[in-house]
Amino acid sequence: MRYFIELSYNGKNYHGWQIQPDVISVQEKLNNAISTITQQKIEVVGAGRTDTGVHASQMFAHFDVNSDIKGDVAHKMNSLLPKDIVVYRVFKVEEKKHARFDAVSRSYEYKVWLGRNPFLLDFTWQIHSQQLDVTLMNDAAKLLLDYTDFQTFSKVKTDVYTYNCDITEAVWKQQNSELTFYITANRFLRNMVRAIVGTLVDVGLGKINKNDFRKIIESKNRSNAGLSVPAKGLFLTKIKY
């Protein structure tokens, strides 16, 4: 039997989604909870692998179990999980449905706070000493839709078969002091969104222009792109199947 889990988590206290030696991960916490409930050794498979400190307002994972699970599994899991991980639904799916490989798109948001706000320190990158030109940032962001190879924005030491991603949305929206970057693609490379945001902020600060941004994409060289912005402002927000 295969089940899907829909959940969200605050990534502040976790070294990302994926299990790693000697550090705490979201995957490990879910494995422990569902293994306790089923009395079987369960390993969940996530729809993606968020990095250390990155949050998810919507994440899916799947797991296999020998027989039907009785009762309110989401409630049981939440009673075993830390409060910064919340399960919303646990539901049976077809045996071959895969949380990662069957996802057709993923959406992220990156949140910037223009100014200082002590209550948002864990969830935004705060820029308070410099002015950003959001119009220029959006003009440059549109160029992302013209390309598929994003090696420029990938972590250098990463084991991937291709750097190609199909980006269908890339736009900045501002509401008062909150500036949010919305990006959707079929897949993402490690550190990709944070590197894109850092480079677009360079455009907004006037350090580079739109044509420079195009050349940076085409260079396929990570050292030409901007900084990797802090993880705390990044949220995985939607996965479509």
ROLOBA-472227 format. One line per field, with one value per residue: residue number from 1; x negated, y, z negated of N, C-alpha, C in turn; chain. Coordinates in Angstrom, 2 decimals. Each point is the difference from the previous one (the first is absolute). Layout:
<pts>
num <- c(NUM ...)
n_east <- c(X ...)
n_north <- c(Y ...)
n_up <- c(Z ...)
ca_east <- c(X ...)
ca_north <- c(Y ...)
ca_up <- c(Z ...)
c_east <- c(X ...)
c_north <- c(Y ...)
c_up <- c(Z ...)
cadena <- c(A ...)
</pts>
This chain:
<pts>
num <- c(1 2 3 4 5 6 7 8 9 10 11 12 13 14 15 16 17 18 19 20 21 22 23 24 25 26 27 28 29 30 31 32 33 34 35 36 37 38 39 40 41 42 43 44 45 46 47 48 49 50 51 52 53 54 55 56 57 58 59 60 61 62 63 64 65 66 67 68 69 70 71 72 73 74 75 76 77 78 79 80 81 82 83 84 85 86 87 88 89 90 91 92 93 94 95 96 97 98 99 100 101 102 103 104 105 106 107 108 109 110 111 112 113 114 115 116 117 118 119 120 121 122 123 124 125 126 127 128 129 130 131 132 133 134 135 136 137 138 139 140 141 142 143 144 145 146 147 148 149 150 151 152 153 154 155 156 157 158 159 160 161 162 163 164 165 166 167 168 169 170 171 172 173 174 175 176 177 178 179 180 181 182 183 184 185 186 187 188 189 190 191 192 193 194 195 196 197 198 199 200 201 202 203 204 205 206 207 208 209 210 211 212 213 214 215 216 217 218 219 220 221 222 223 224 225 226 227 228 229 230 231 232 233 234 235 236 237 238 239 240 241)
n_east <- c(-0.84 0.32 -0.57 0.73 -0.97 0.93 -1.05 -0.32 -1.05 -0.38 -0.83 0.30 0.62 0.09 -0.80 1.08 0.52 -1.08 0.16 -0.74 -1.23 0.38 0.99 0.84 0.84 0.75 -0.69 -1.02 0.50 0.27 -1.19 -0.48 0.74 -0.14 -1.27 0.11 0.72 -0.78 -0.94 -0.36 -1.11 0.33 -0.20 0.25 0.62 -0.79 0.85 -0.80 -1.14 0.73 -0.75 -1.09 0.97 0.22 1.07 1.08 0.80 -0.55 -0.02 -0.37 0.38 -0.64 0.75 -0.64 1.12 -0.10 0.69 1.31 -0.11 0.35 1.14 -0.04 -0.65 0.57 1.10 -0.14 -0.30 0.97 0.57 -0.68 0.41 -1.17 0.23 -1.26 0.57 0.83 0.66 0.44 -0.60 0.55 -0.28 0.78 -1.01 -0.04 -0.27 0.16 0.93 -0.85 -0.29 -1.15 0.04 1.11 -0.77 0.93 0.21 -0.94 0.55 -0.85 -0.10 -0.59 -0.07 0.08 -0.53 0.64 -0.99 0.37 0.09 -0.03 1.28 -0.73 -0.84 0.88 0.72 -0.87 -0.50 -0.55 0.44 -0.84 -1.10 0.72 0.11 1.09 -0.40 1.23 0.23 -1.22 0.29 1.20 -0.59 -0.92 0.93 0.58 -1.29 0.30 1.11 -1.08 -0.34 -0.77 -1.20 0.07 -1.02 0.15 1.23 -0.73 0.16 -1.26 -0.12 0.67 0.60 0.08 1.02 0.66 -0.39 0.76 0.66 1.28 -0.45 1.13 -0.60 -0.25 0.51 -0.33 0.54 0.35 0.14 0.02 -0.38 1.00 -1.15 0.80 -0.93 0.79 -0.30 0.35 -0.30 -0.36 -1.20 -0.74 -1.08 -1.00 0.60 0.74 1.06 -0.76 -0.61 1.17 0.53 -1.13 0.10 1.29 -0.36 -1.04 0.97 0.77 -1.21 0.16 -0.35 1.08 0.03 1.08 -0.81 -0.48 1.26 0.29 -1.07 0.43 1.26 -0.40 -0.62 1.10 -0.32 0.06 -1.28 0.70 0.74 1.11 0.08 -0.19 1.22 0.27 -0.15 -0.04 -0.32 -0.44 1.09 0.06 0.76 -0.36 0.59 -0.11 1.06)
n_north <- c(-1.19 0.96 0.80 1.09 0.84 0.86 0.81 0.69 0.82 0.39 0.39 0.93 -1.01 -0.02 -1.03 0.64 -0.42 -0.21 -1.29 0.44 -0.48 -0.26 0.19 0.97 -0.86 0.60 -0.57 0.19 1.20 0.11 -0.47 0.70 1.05 -0.15 -0.20 0.97 0.71 -0.34 0.29 0.77 -0.43 1.28 0.16 1.26 0.24 1.05 1.01 0.38 0.69 0.57 1.10 0.00 0.08 -0.72 0.77 -0.66 0.78 -0.64 -1.17 -0.86 -1.14 -1.11 -1.01 -1.15 -0.70 -1.01 0.81 0.11 1.32 -0.34 0.69 1.08 -0.37 1.02 -0.25 -1.29 0.35 0.90 -1.04 -0.53 0.89 0.65 1.07 -0.04 -1.20 0.30 -1.12 0.24 -0.83 -1.20 -0.30 -1.03 -0.46 0.09 -1.28 0.43 0.66 0.88 0.29 -0.54 -1.19 -0.08 0.76 0.81 0.58 0.89 0.60 1.00 0.50 1.16 0.16 1.23 0.47 1.05 -0.15 0.33 -1.28 0.18 0.11 0.48 0.07 -0.93 0.94 0.97 0.40 0.69 0.88 0.68 -0.23 -0.74 0.71 -0.72 -0.12 -0.17 1.11 0.41 -0.36 0.51 1.07 -0.12 -0.09 0.83 0.33 -0.33 0.53 0.69 -0.53 -1.05 0.42 -0.45 -0.50 1.20 -0.44 -1.00 -0.67 0.33 -0.47 -0.34 -1.12 0.65 -0.55 1.08 1.13 -0.73 1.15 -0.30 1.25 0.00 0.33 1.31 0.41 1.28 -0.10 1.29 -0.21 1.32 -0.46 -0.81 -0.52 -0.61 -0.94 -0.12 -1.28 -0.45 -1.29 -0.78 0.58 -0.15 0.73 -0.63 0.75 -0.50 -0.12 -0.41 -0.69 -0.38 -0.16 -0.56 -0.61 -0.27 -0.24 -0.61 -0.49 -0.31 -0.37 -0.34 -1.14 -0.58 -0.10 0.23 0.69 0.55 0.11 0.41 0.78 0.33 0.01 0.67 0.56 -0.48 1.14 -0.81 0.11 -0.01 -0.89 0.49 0.58 -1.05 0.51 0.54 -1.21 0.78 0.66 -1.25 -0.08 -1.32 0.47 -0.65 -1.18 -0.09 -0.85)
n_up <- c(0.00 0.84 -0.86 0.20 -0.34 -0.41 0.02 -1.08 0.12 -1.20 0.96 -0.89 -0.58 1.35 0.18 0.40 1.16 0.70 -0.33 -1.04 -0.01 -1.23 0.85 -0.37 0.59 0.89 0.97 -0.79 -0.26 1.31 0.35 -1.02 0.39 1.31 -0.29 -0.89 0.88 1.00 -0.92 1.04 0.57 -0.10 1.31 -0.32 1.14 -0.04 0.23 -0.98 0.12 -0.92 0.13 -0.71 -0.91 1.10 0.21 -0.40 0.72 1.03 -0.58 0.93 -0.56 0.36 -0.40 -0.14 -0.11 -0.82 -0.79 0.16 -0.12 -1.22 -0.06 -0.76 1.11 0.62 -0.70 0.28 1.25 0.01 -0.61 1.03 0.88 0.16 -0.73 0.44 -0.14 1.01 -0.26 1.24 0.86 -0.20 1.28 0.27 0.75 1.32 0.11 1.25 -0.67 0.54 -1.26 0.36 0.57 -0.69 -0.75 0.48 -1.17 -0.31 -1.04 0.10 -1.23 0.35 -1.33 0.48 -1.12 0.52 -0.84 -1.22 -0.32 -1.32 0.39 1.01 -1.02 -0.40 0.62 -0.17 1.17 -0.98 0.90 -0.77 0.67 0.89 1.11 0.24 1.27 -0.46 0.69 -0.30 -1.24 0.24 0.53 -0.95 -0.95 0.87 -0.03 -1.24 0.49 0.40 -1.17 0.21 0.38 -1.26 0.68 0.52 -0.26 0.45 -1.12 -0.18 -1.22 1.09 -0.33 1.18 0.64 -0.42 0.57 0.82 -0.02 -0.05 -0.02 -0.67 -1.14 0.10 -1.15 -0.15 -1.21 -0.07 -1.30 0.06 -1.17 0.36 0.37 0.88 0.16 1.09 -0.16 1.22 -0.18 1.02 -0.14 -1.09 0.23 -0.60 -0.92 0.98 -0.78 -0.99 0.97 0.52 -1.21 -0.40 1.17 -0.18 -1.24 0.57 0.77 -1.03 -0.38 1.29 -0.61 0.54 1.33 0.74 0.78 -1.12 -0.40 1.22 -0.03 -1.22 0.46 1.08 -1.01 -0.61 -0.62 -1.05 0.24 1.12 -0.64 -0.55 -1.19 -0.79 0.16 -1.20 -0.51 -1.06 1.11 0.13 0.76 -0.15 1.00 1.11 -0.02 1.33 0.07)
ca_east <- c(0.84 -0.75 0.71 -0.59 0.12 -0.11 -0.48 -0.79 -0.95 -0.90 -1.29 -1.05 -0.73 -0.32 -1.05 0.66 0.93 -0.58 -0.75 -1.45 -0.58 -0.31 0.77 1.44 0.66 1.45 0.25 -0.24 1.11 1.17 -0.27 0.18 1.41 0.83 -0.48 0.61 1.43 0.24 -0.83 -0.85 -1.05 0.50 -0.82 0.81 -0.67 0.54 0.16 -1.19 -0.98 -0.32 -1.28 -0.01 0.64 1.08 1.32 0.97 1.41 0.61 -0.91 0.60 -0.91 0.74 -0.60 0.65 0.29 0.48 1.47 0.70 -0.18 1.31 0.10 -0.45 -1.46 -0.57 0.07 -0.98 -1.34 -0.20 -0.22 -1.37 -0.94 -0.20 1.04 -0.36 0.38 1.44 0.59 1.39 0.75 -0.66 1.03 -0.47 -0.10 -0.38 -1.30 -1.14 -0.05 -1.26 0.04 -1.01 -0.08 1.29 0.28 -0.20 -0.56 -0.24 -0.04 -0.67 0.06 -1.08 0.54 -0.91 0.65 -0.70 0.00 -0.27 1.16 -0.54 0.89 -0.13 -1.42 -0.17 0.73 -0.28 -1.30 0.34 -0.89 0.45 -0.94 -0.15 1.25 0.09 0.88 0.75 0.30 -1.17 -0.09 1.00 -0.43 -1.02 0.61 0.69 -0.97 -0.11 0.95 -0.57 -1.09 0.26 -1.22 -0.26 -1.21 -0.51 0.60 -0.04 -1.13 -1.05 -0.20 1.30 0.07 1.24 -0.17 0.22 0.24 1.15 1.23 0.99 0.58 1.25 0.35 -1.09 0.47 -0.03 1.20 -0.22 1.14 -0.59 -1.41 -0.29 -0.34 -0.02 -0.32 0.75 -0.60 0.56 -0.69 0.23 -0.99 -0.98 -1.33 -0.37 -0.37 0.33 0.85 -0.74 -1.00 0.74 0.42 -1.17 -0.42 1.02 -0.18 -1.09 0.63 0.76 -0.93 -0.74 -1.34 -0.01 1.22 0.73 -0.89 -0.96 0.73 0.06 -1.34 -0.26 0.71 -0.63 -1.38 0.04 -1.08 0.58 -0.77 0.45 1.30 -0.04 -0.11 1.11 0.65 0.28 1.03 1.20 1.04 0.46 1.11 0.65 1.40 1.01 -0.43 1.13 -0.11)
ca_north <- c(1.19 1.26 1.17 1.33 0.91 1.44 0.60 1.22 0.08 1.12 -0.64 0.64 -0.93 -1.23 0.03 -0.34 -1.11 -1.34 -0.59 0.09 -0.47 0.87 1.25 -0.23 0.30 -0.18 -1.37 -0.87 0.15 -0.67 -1.43 -0.48 0.07 -0.98 -1.33 -0.26 -0.25 -1.25 -1.08 -0.49 0.95 0.76 1.10 0.84 0.60 1.35 0.57 0.80 -0.01 1.38 0.13 0.40 1.27 0.35 -0.38 -0.51 0.14 -1.22 -1.07 -1.34 -1.13 -1.27 -1.16 -1.29 -0.76 -1.34 -0.10 1.26 0.62 0.37 1.20 1.31 -0.11 1.35 0.37 -0.82 0.48 1.31 -0.20 -0.50 0.91 1.31 0.95 0.75 -0.82 -0.27 -0.84 0.38 -1.14 -1.24 -0.61 -1.10 0.29 -1.17 -0.55 0.54 1.47 0.36 1.39 0.82 -0.11 0.32 1.43 0.69 1.32 0.42 1.45 0.57 1.44 0.53 1.20 1.07 1.08 1.26 0.69 -0.87 -0.54 -1.04 -1.16 -0.75 -0.32 -1.41 -0.33 0.96 0.64 1.40 0.98 1.26 1.10 0.22 0.07 -0.91 0.36 -1.24 -0.04 -0.56 -1.40 -0.75 -0.05 -1.04 -1.30 -0.51 -0.69 -1.40 -0.81 -0.21 -0.97 -1.28 -0.45 0.90 -0.41 1.20 0.19 -1.27 -0.28 -0.54 -1.43 -0.66 -1.14 0.04 -0.47 1.13 1.30 0.58 0.20 0.76 1.02 0.54 1.25 0.63 1.37 0.65 0.78 0.75 0.50 0.83 -0.32 -1.39 -0.24 -1.46 -0.56 -1.23 -0.74 -1.34 -0.77 -1.45 -0.49 1.01 -0.47 0.35 1.39 0.78 1.17 0.97 0.63 0.89 1.16 0.82 0.67 1.00 1.11 0.80 0.85 1.02 0.93 0.69 -0.55 -0.55 0.34 -1.12 -0.70 -0.74 -1.16 -0.96 -0.57 -0.87 -1.26 -0.69 -0.37 -1.32 0.05 0.45 1.11 1.25 0.37 0.69 -0.81 -0.86 0.75 -0.85 -1.04 0.25 0.68 -0.87 -0.92 -0.84 0.37 -0.75 -1.10 -0.47 -1.33)
ca_up <- c(0.00 0.03 -0.54 0.11 -1.14 0.27 -1.24 0.08 -1.10 -0.23 0.19 -0.80 -0.87 0.72 1.03 1.25 0.05 0.14 -1.11 0.05 -1.26 -1.15 -0.02 -0.01 1.26 0.01 0.43 -1.16 -0.95 0.58 -0.04 -1.37 -0.37 0.71 -0.40 -1.31 0.18 0.75 -0.55 1.08 0.36 1.14 0.51 0.87 1.16 0.16 1.33 0.27 -1.09 -0.41 -0.67 -1.41 -0.33 0.93 -0.50 0.99 -0.37 0.53 0.42 0.07 -0.10 0.02 -0.68 0.24 -1.21 0.36 -0.07 -0.24 -1.32 -0.55 -0.82 0.50 0.00 -0.12 -1.41 -0.72 0.33 -0.64 -1.44 -0.16 0.65 -0.63 0.39 1.21 1.15 -0.11 1.04 0.26 0.55 0.39 0.84 0.85 1.43 0.80 -0.41 0.75 -0.08 -0.65 -0.48 0.67 1.46 0.62 -0.13 1.29 -0.26 -1.38 -0.13 -1.17 -0.25 -0.83 -0.65 -0.42 -0.74 0.24 -1.29 -1.14 -0.68 -0.88 -0.05 1.24 0.19 0.36 1.22 1.08 0.10 -0.21 0.64 -0.60 0.22 1.43 0.77 1.13 1.12 0.26 1.43 0.67 -0.41 0.75 1.40 0.09 -0.34 1.19 0.85 -0.44 0.77 1.34 -0.09 -0.68 -0.67 -1.12 -0.69 -0.66 -1.32 -0.72 -0.87 0.87 -0.22 -0.10 0.92 0.76 1.37 0.89 -0.63 0.65 -0.76 0.76 -0.88 0.57 -0.70 -0.74 -0.14 -1.31 -0.35 -1.24 -0.75 -1.06 -0.26 0.34 1.41 0.16 1.31 0.29 1.11 0.21 1.04 -0.13 -0.95 -0.40 -0.37 -1.37 -0.26 1.20 -0.25 -0.80 0.86 0.90 -0.78 -0.27 1.23 0.31 -0.94 0.57 1.03 -0.71 -0.64 1.04 0.16 1.36 0.73 0.62 0.95 -0.82 -0.54 1.11 0.20 -1.14 0.27 1.12 -0.35 -0.67 -0.99 -1.27 -0.58 0.62 -0.57 -1.28 -1.21 -0.38 -1.07 -1.16 0.18 -0.81 0.77 1.10 -0.30 1.00 -0.29 0.75 0.87 0.83 0.56)
c_east <- c(-0.89 0.88 -0.80 0.22 -0.08 -0.36 -0.63 -0.97 -0.76 -1.40 -1.12 -0.86 -0.50 -1.10 0.60 0.94 -0.70 -0.81 -1.49 -0.55 -0.17 0.70 1.49 0.60 1.51 0.35 -0.16 1.17 1.26 -0.17 0.28 1.48 0.82 -0.45 0.59 1.46 0.25 -0.72 -0.78 -1.09 0.40 -1.00 0.83 -0.86 0.64 0.10 -1.20 -0.92 -0.34 -1.30 0.16 0.65 1.13 1.33 0.84 1.41 0.84 -1.09 0.80 -1.10 0.84 -0.74 0.83 0.16 0.68 1.53 0.60 -0.27 1.36 -0.10 -0.52 -1.52 -0.65 -0.02 -1.03 -1.42 -0.29 -0.25 -1.43 -1.05 -0.23 0.99 -0.34 0.12 1.47 0.46 1.47 0.84 -0.93 1.03 -0.61 -0.01 -0.30 -1.42 -1.19 -0.11 -1.18 0.00 -0.97 0.14 1.32 0.39 -0.30 -0.52 -0.15 -0.09 -0.69 0.32 -1.21 0.44 -1.10 0.82 -0.84 0.08 -0.35 1.31 -0.46 0.84 -0.10 -1.44 -0.22 0.57 -0.23 -1.48 0.27 -1.07 0.46 -0.92 -0.18 1.37 -0.06 0.94 0.71 0.35 -1.15 -0.15 0.99 -0.36 -1.04 0.59 0.69 -0.94 -0.11 0.89 -0.52 -1.05 0.46 -1.22 -0.37 -1.19 -0.61 0.48 -0.01 -1.21 -1.05 -0.15 1.34 0.10 1.35 -0.27 0.22 0.22 1.25 1.22 0.93 0.70 1.22 0.46 -1.23 0.33 -0.13 1.31 -0.25 1.31 -0.54 -1.47 -0.38 -0.20 -0.20 -0.31 0.72 -0.64 0.57 -0.77 0.34 -0.96 -0.96 -1.32 -0.30 -0.45 0.44 0.80 -0.77 -1.07 0.67 0.41 -1.18 -0.47 1.00 -0.07 -1.17 0.51 0.74 -0.86 -0.83 -1.42 -0.20 1.29 0.61 -0.88 -1.07 0.64 0.10 -1.34 -0.35 0.68 -0.75 -1.42 -0.09 -1.10 0.53 -0.72 0.40 1.31 -0.17 -0.07 1.22 0.64 0.37 1.19 1.32 1.12 0.66 1.05 0.36 1.50 1.04 -0.65 1.22 -0.31 0.93)
c_north <- c(1.25 1.15 1.26 0.75 1.42 0.68 1.36 0.01 1.32 -0.59 0.49 -1.01 -1.26 0.23 -0.51 -1.18 -1.34 -0.44 0.10 -0.47 1.12 1.36 -0.34 0.42 -0.22 -1.44 -0.98 0.05 -0.70 -1.52 -0.58 -0.04 -1.09 -1.43 -0.40 -0.38 -1.37 -1.21 -0.72 1.03 0.69 1.07 0.80 0.58 1.35 0.44 0.84 -0.05 1.44 0.01 0.41 1.37 0.44 -0.56 -0.62 0.22 -1.08 -0.95 -1.29 -1.04 -1.27 -1.06 -1.23 -0.75 -1.30 -0.12 1.36 0.52 0.49 1.31 1.25 0.05 1.37 0.45 -0.76 0.48 1.32 -0.13 -0.47 0.96 1.26 1.02 0.79 -0.85 -0.38 -0.82 0.37 -1.17 -1.18 -0.80 -1.03 0.43 -1.30 -0.41 0.66 1.52 0.41 1.48 0.90 -0.02 0.35 1.47 0.70 1.42 0.23 1.52 0.40 1.48 0.37 1.35 0.93 1.03 1.26 0.86 -0.98 -0.46 -1.16 -1.27 -0.87 -0.43 -1.43 -0.34 0.97 0.37 1.49 0.91 1.38 1.18 0.34 0.00 -0.94 0.56 -1.27 -0.13 -0.62 -1.49 -0.86 -0.09 -1.10 -1.38 -0.63 -0.80 -1.48 -0.91 -0.30 -1.12 -1.29 -0.50 1.00 -0.45 1.16 0.12 -1.28 -0.05 -0.76 -1.51 -0.67 -1.05 0.00 -0.45 1.12 1.26 0.67 0.04 0.86 0.96 0.61 1.28 0.49 1.49 0.47 0.77 0.66 0.44 0.70 -0.40 -1.43 -0.15 -1.50 -0.37 -1.32 -0.69 -1.42 -0.66 -1.47 -0.62 1.13 -0.68 0.42 1.45 0.96 1.26 1.06 0.72 0.95 1.28 0.92 0.78 1.07 1.19 0.88 0.91 1.15 1.04 0.80 -0.50 -0.61 0.41 -1.25 -0.80 -0.80 -1.29 -1.09 -0.69 -0.97 -1.35 -0.81 -0.48 -1.41 -0.12 0.60 1.22 1.35 0.51 0.64 -0.96 -0.91 0.63 -0.94 -0.94 0.37 0.71 -0.87 -1.00 -0.80 0.12 -0.84 -1.07 -0.49 -1.36 -0.15)
c_up <- c(0.00 -0.49 0.29 -1.32 0.54 -1.31 0.24 -1.17 0.01 0.01 -0.90 -0.76 0.71 1.04 1.31 -0.13 -0.21 -1.22 0.26 -1.35 -1.02 0.01 0.10 1.35 -0.13 0.35 -1.18 -0.98 0.52 -0.03 -1.39 -0.39 0.66 -0.33 -1.36 0.13 0.65 -0.59 1.10 0.26 1.30 0.39 0.99 1.11 0.28 1.45 0.41 -1.19 -0.35 -0.79 -1.46 -0.18 0.90 -0.53 1.12 -0.54 0.67 0.48 0.06 -0.14 0.12 -0.79 0.32 -1.31 0.40 0.02 -0.27 -1.41 -0.48 -0.78 0.68 -0.08 -0.16 -1.46 -0.82 0.26 -0.71 -1.50 -0.29 0.55 -0.83 0.59 1.26 1.27 -0.18 1.20 0.15 0.47 0.20 0.78 0.93 1.46 0.74 -0.33 0.66 -0.09 -0.88 -0.37 0.75 1.52 0.71 -0.15 1.33 -0.18 -1.50 -0.02 -1.29 -0.11 -0.82 -0.53 -0.48 -0.77 0.17 -1.25 -1.09 -0.63 -0.88 -0.01 1.26 0.27 0.47 1.37 1.16 -0.03 -0.05 0.58 -0.45 0.27 1.48 0.67 1.19 1.06 0.45 1.47 0.78 -0.34 0.77 1.49 0.20 -0.24 1.20 0.90 -0.38 0.82 1.41 0.02 -0.67 -0.78 -1.09 -0.85 -0.79 -1.44 -0.84 -0.93 0.82 -0.16 -0.22 1.09 0.70 1.43 1.02 -0.83 0.58 -0.92 0.86 -0.96 0.69 -0.68 -0.74 -0.12 -1.45 -0.21 -1.35 -0.61 -1.23 -0.18 0.37 1.51 0.18 1.43 0.15 1.19 0.04 1.13 -0.18 -1.00 -0.33 -0.35 -1.44 -0.07 1.10 -0.31 -0.78 0.81 0.99 -0.73 -0.26 1.21 0.42 -0.95 0.45 1.12 -0.68 -0.68 1.02 0.19 1.38 0.69 0.63 0.95 -0.73 -0.52 1.07 0.21 -1.13 0.19 1.04 -0.33 -0.59 -1.05 -1.30 -0.57 0.60 -0.60 -1.37 -1.18 -0.16 -1.22 -1.15 0.20 -0.66 0.76 1.06 -0.48 1.24 -0.26 0.72 0.86 0.74 0.56 1.21)
cadena <- c(A A A A A A A A A A A A A A A A A A A A A A A A A A A A A A A A A A A A A A A A A A A A A A A A A A A A A A A A A A A A A A A A A A A A A A A A A A A A A A A A A A A A A A A A A A A A A A A A A A A A A A A A A A A A A A A A A A A A A A A A A A A A A A A A A A A A A A A A A A A A A A A A A A A A A A A A A A A A A A A A A A A A A A A A A A A A A A A A A A A A A A A A A A A A A A A A A A A A A A A A A A A A A A A A A A A A A A A A A A A A A A A A A A A A A A A A A A A A A A A A A)
</pts>
